[in-house]
């Protein structure tokens, strides 16, 4: 029916697989250290910073990290951990590299990071092996401008409403709550713009 159709893996799911592999690596590495050590605290807390694009981390504004008991920038906080463990550092570089290549639609960069796997964790190697076995559709994802991310966000919002509502007695109340939540989000976007 569609002779020119191409299979595309969604970028959202590529990044989700990689962040899951990085988090498993982080937790596994964290468990090697004593709970009172600075390395353990670096890995245990502020884990969301590792999942952001490195370029989007705050460079100038400092914050007080109560777990490390010092003033740091977000990039400084991430860099402290990357300096302590080579496996975490290499795995983080692979994650950030593929994230930026997908963002910039760079096919050559993706191929480079898929085959550059020195010092990577087992979990990240397995994830990259999956991508290599499906290389054509992963590269198609880097060309595509479409993403499944907004739909995944809406699904998550609906599940969150169901979870916090403890069940609605009336299905129409649930639908009304979802619509109200969506119009509220759109209203906030319009007000901010």
Secondary structure by P-SEA (a helix, b strand, c coil): ccccbbbbccaaaaaaaaaaaaaaaaaaaaaacccccaaaaaacccccccccccccccccbbbbcccccccccaaaaaaaaaaccaaaaaaaaaaaaaaaaaaaccaaaaaaaaaccccccaaaaaaaaaaaaaaaaaaaaaaccccaaaaaaaaaaaaaaaaaacccccaaaaaaaaaaaaaaaaaaaaaac
